[in-house]
Amino acid sequence: MRTDKKCRWALAGAVSTLLGTQSQANDTDWQAETAVRYYSEDGRVTSVEPVLQLSNTDEQDRTISINIAYDSLSGASPNGAAVSDQVQTFTSTSGAANTATNYSSNTPQTTTSASGRTLTTRDGDDDDEDEDEYSAGTVSQYQAKAGEVPLDPSFSDQRFAFSMNISQPISRSMETSFGISYSKETDYQSVGMNGGATFLMNQKNTQLGVFFGLEKDEIIAGGGTPLGLSSTQDEIKVSDSEDKLVLDMLVSLTQNLSPNAIMQANYSVSQSSGYHTDPYKIISIVDEDNLPVGYVFEHRPDERTKQSLYAAFKYHLFADTFEASYRYMWDDWDVTSQTWETKYRLNLGHFYIQPHYRLYKQSGTDFYVDSLNATDHAPEFASADYRLGKLTTQTIGGKISWQFSQDKALSLRLERYQQTGESDAAQMNATISQISYKWRF
Amino acid sequence: MKWIISSCFLILLYGCSALPDVKPWQKGHLAKEEMTFGSDGFDDAFDDHIYFSKEASSGGRGLGGGGCGCN
């Protein structure tokens, strides 16, 4: 068999590329990436999160990855109450909690709910004798002006998260992975594990992956778990803590389409059972004149099954990478959503610039309400959390990265996130930014 | 719904068998980290946490996860 000179050069180049890849895979150094992530909503919550990720691949191509994060959250958060033509007054306790107290400006009336380790309730008139104390803590009151979205200004929480993942080739055509995760907040704890296998087929042009996840969450609402749809004034507590169990499955197919193109198609299903309610969110009860006469705690179903189809595509053109993806999600709460996302990585020597755009649209759940009418029968489930209503969000921004040596890179991301929806609380803008540094040691 | 999903995957699997093979020596571009899915995983984790907290959807490119109160 004769091979012409041009073809020999091409083969030599290919062998060189493969050897280069092999030597990189055998590099047993640890790779570290650390970042400070900053998320800030205009006039609402701000989160600062330092994070560290370590990973190492040994000579047998086993990879271990460890992720540690700590985030601190504070600021104002919508409590679920509807906007009113009157001034509304609420009570908030210290900690990751949000309490509701209201009395209209004309007829002082106190309703109190709990969240937080402490609850002290006082009627609008100080001479009233009604006063309940649950435990020690700080209680503060805040007001929402007429026409203003009710926001609890004292929301605060800290979260620690740890996860570890190990992947290992079993044969030339199969790789397995296993991982664990743990996170803890003031009023929330989550423990999870996941595992799966990836099968390489068709000369490694096709990858089929199957993954499973199991997560157990515990929700420890400050002051106890309120009874769903009970009046915030009644302060009916049903337990100290609640549980939620989440089972996930993902089937993923990745296919090389050409020397410059690759695609992925995923199907995922997530089934959760247990407590899905936000124990701090309330719903306004309004009279025929649309004026608030009281508040009740929200109540969501105990089961939820979410499914999604996801497709992603990457294309190498010029010396750059174009990426686009689409996700369709539906669940048994009547939510359907569509997500479009695209990135373009423009490589400029040691730098790259990567603009990013994301568009998300969701329909609301069947039990989403803005408020409940005092004359209507109580529904089985109801929530005024704007995140369960009709929503459209956009993210626009980009990333710039400087690789100043072979193993070191510094990156900065800056993005703007905009939300609009059927609820007044859904009108929100936020800044997302991240500065990160990657190195080997 | 189950038969629709099954049909989608059968079509995908059949489609894959009809796709041209990319030979090992043609994978120079595909071998770049930026051409692999998950290459932005560090950034994606941040985004997924935000979107999980602020929207009613999660998952898609990976397991749904969550693990936060996200009030």
Interface residues (C-beta under 8 A of the other chain):
Chain A: A10 L11 G13 A14 V15 T17 L18 T21 E33 A35 R37 Y39 E49 V51 Q53 N67 S77 A96 N98 F155 D157 R159 A161 S181 S183 E185 D187 Y188 S190 G192 N194 N202 Q203 K204 N205 T206 F211 G213 E215 D217 I219 V246 D248 L250 V251 L253 T254 Q255 N256 L257 S258 P259 N260 I262 Q264 A265 N266 Y267 S268 S270 D278 Y280 K281 K306 Q307 S308 L309 Y310 A312 K314 H316 T321 S325 R327 M329 W333 V335 S337 T339 K343 R345 Y360 Q362 T365 R387 L388 L391 T393 T395 K399 R413 Y417 Q419 I432 Q434 S436
Chain B: M1 I5 C8 F9 L12 L13 C16 S17 L19 P20 D21 V22 K23 P24 W25 Q26 K27 G28 H29 L30 A31 K32 E34 M35 T36 F37 D40 F42 D43 A45 F46 D47 I50 Y51 K54 E55 A56 S57 S58 G59 G60 R61 G62 L63 G64 G65 G66 G67 C68 G69 N71
